[in-house]
Amino acid sequence: MIPVPPVPAALRRYVVARIPYDVDFGAPGVHRGLPSTTITLVLPLDDPLRVSWAGRPATMHAAWASLSGLHTEPAAIHHDGSQRGVQLALSVEGVRVLLGRPAADLSGALTDLDEAAVPPVLRQLPERLHTLGSWSARVGLVDRTLAALAARGGDPAPQAEVAHALALLTAGARVADVADEVGYSRRRLGTLVRAECGLAPKAFQRVARLETTRQVLGRRPLAEVAATCGYADQAHLTREWTALAGCTPTTWLREEFPFVQDHGDDGGAGSQA
């Protein structure tokens, strides 16, 4: 793990995670990128990042700054055996403040900073990163750039009711309950949430639940994970993972953590570390 300071307090509403990475995969291959409730910005160091939607090679996009909006299908990240760079997970509000546009503009897109028409200081960031020789200097430059953008203000924050609705959906609340909580009809809620992030409330909720399960997979039996994370049962969890991630939970565990031992198939007792 590369030792770096945490995300500065002034940026934490906008930057959910900031991860410098230096990974040796041992051989060329493809890494699975799962849907999440954050917008992904990757700043590679050695080669342009090559990414496509899984199973759709015609969507391949290569760039020195890869930007992907919210999505409900897995991405395929192609590598030559190793990768270095900095990956950012931006909140929906963070996209407005830092990129100057609603996250809905990027929904389902694989693009880059030039194509996304973001502020010039952000478009210049990949080239400036390549002039630096240490991780602390690179992370410091990223933080200073984002802090300057945050101070500038960008677009106005999402409506308070919409931001609250997204927080409730992320926490696993039912769509009908969220609509009641924020005082909108389900139809009105759907229109506002889709306009802000690009996904309907139910789709956003499904992605949020998938994201939650990633934190506990391999630590508990799948049946327990399903019950804890709001799935009807283990079969429901497996169906949702297959639909959104393109694989079952146990397949993902084998891909991400080859040392994890399987103690049952996806229809049985589940996987444990």
Salt bridges, closest charged atoms under 4 A:
ASP46 OD1 - ARG84 NH2 2.81
GLU73 OE2 - ARG56 NH2 2.53
ASP80 OD1 - ARG50 NH2 3.01
GLU93 OE2 - ARG13 NH2 2.38
ASP105 OD2 - ARG101 NE 3.40
ASP112 OD2 - HIS61 NE2 3.27
ASP114 OD1 - ARG123 NE 3.90
GLU115 OE1 - HIS61 NE2 3.40
ASP143 OD2 - ARG18 NH2 2.94
ASP155 OD2 - ARG96 NH1 3.75
ASP177 OD1 - ARG174 NH1 3.12
GLU181 OE2 - HIS164 NE2 3.43
GLU196 OE2 - ARG96 NE 2.85
GLU224 OE2 - ARG220 NE 3.92
GLU240 OE1 - ARG206 NE 2.74
GLU255 OE2 - ARG32 NH2 2.61
GLU256 OE2 - HIS31 ND1 3.43
ASP262 OD2 - ARG254 NH2 3.10
